[in-house]
Amino acid sequence: MPQFAALVKVSNCRQLGATVVLHGADVGEARIRAEEIARRDDLTFLHPFDNADVIAGQGTMALEILEQAPDLDAIVVPVGGGGLLAGIGTAVKGRRVALTLRGRASGAGAAVADAGRRAGRADAGRVAVRSPAPRGRRSRDRRRAGR
């Protein structure tokens, strides 16, 4: 993991039995070191977000969200490397094409917001939240729609 990896991530990985090596100023440098260690020790390198199996696993979160809250208008996903957003996006769009999906970069994922701004996205790094309809009105509207 990069030197700046969140302490909670490092601690959780160690509690799950991982040997955590902190290396490099960014994810790219950490990845190069991880691949070197994998080659040296004859291990399998598993990319933390650019891997179809990892993305599919992360997509299961979206399936649980949709099961528990089927009438959602939007899902906001924290963004660091983008794997969680890719997994949730793939699962959501396979089931509910019209549902809005938003990525939100935290302070640690500020590079994602910066990239969005450079690409011309004025809203990069911000989330717009609509006020929910009053409880009675929303329930009444769902009954009228047959839901």
Secondary structure, DSSP 4 states (H G I P E B T S, - for coil): --TT--HHHHHHHHHTT------SSSHHHHHHHHHHHHHHTT-----SSS-HHHHHHHHHHHHHHHHH-TT-SEEEEEESSSHHHHHHHHHHHHH-TTSEEEEEE-GGGHHHHHHHHHTT-TTTT----PPPPPHHHHHHHHHHTT-
